[in-house]
Amino acid sequence: MPGRILRYVMRNFILTATVLFSISFGCSNAERTAGGTPMGTQDKKLQTATFAGGCFWCMEPPFEKLDGVTDVISGYTGGKKANPTYEEVSSGTTGHYEAIQVTYDSAKVSYEELLDVFWKNIDPTDAGGSFADRGQQYGSAIFFHNDEQKRLAELSKERLEKSEVFDKPIVTKIIKFETFYKAEDYHQDYYKKNSIRYKSYRAGSGRDRFLDKIWKDKEIKKSGFNKPTDEELRKRLTPIQYEVTQKNGTEPAFRNEYADNHRKGIYVDIVSGEPLFGSADKYDSGTGWPSFTKPLESGNIVEKEDRSFFTTRTEVRSKLADSHLGHVFNDGPKPTGLRYCMNSAALRFIPEEDLENEGDGKYKALFK
């Protein structure tokens, strides 16, 4: 009898251990791709971009030519219907756009470069479709996958508007990405599989004639600023500058560089140098941080809702560098009633006498 009990206990112990072993290692195996590579070690440089520019046959080639692009897929996105067919999307009843999804190595080609290619292959002023294809399903749109893509897309669109390449408003939409449905196989690489039909369609659509006319001897004016890598920023910035601008930190009140600065001049972003605030709008708020009633260049400022620390505030960031600057509050003096409460660590002060040498001579008129 004792022997049976012992065998029973041992058998259940072994069964339990086996189950635990299977669960433990089963979960580990489940986190591997079909090729056997753990998901956590996949190349993090590979990113995804999604664009709609009318007929997806015509949007594949310019991206597939780019060094660093590993895949371009035609499909449908932006609507609510799951797994739509080509016939359904082309009918205009699904809300989907014909689109392409681009997989790219960010170490070889940047998202900004993809945007540049996108603009140069569409008509961003056409609100009713694209070239010969009419309807919302053939409209142009950028589907952003994260906040950084959204920021860059908006900045790129703004530059295009200011470039005056087009004499009509830019109507291309910037939309949050949700789901992408791959199109039928015969649409993939259509320009390769059916080159004669593709060339005939493309020529008849008027796309190339339009693009050649618009972009001859023209370029989108660049800002001249490319944000440094995180590694470069760590080397260039002091610990407190890095913590504030890149990690949304806050420097100590009163114990910072510009809270008591009363010299005439302007304040620029510590990373990009974009002008942000002027001394004429600076005042003593009593908070211990440099405070301003308004930005010097509102176009260089981005305001976002901040729900950290169990409250809702309005965060202020720089547009080009996307640096965290501080927050804006509605308790400032007249005439704006605003208090832009900034971190000195996010700013660099350029005194009035140095503005010309720094390339900001146009602001000298503020101090006459």
Protein Blocks (a to p, Z undefined) as FASTA:
>chain_A
ZZmmmmmmmmmmmmmmmmmmmmmmmmmmmmpcfkopafklgcfkbccddddebjfklmmm
mmmmpghiabdcdddehiabehiafklmmnopnopacdddddddfklocfklmmmmmmmm
ccfkbmnbghjbgcjklmccdddfbfklmmmmmmmmmmmmmnomaacdcfbdcdddfbdc
dddfklgoklmmmmmlmmmmmmmnommmmmmmmmgopacddehiacddfklmmmmpcfkl
mmmmmnopacdehiafklmgcbecddddfklopafbdfklgccehnopacdfbdfblmlp
ccdddfehhiacdddddfklopafbdcdfkbccfklpacdddfklpccddfklmmmnopm
mmmmmmZZ
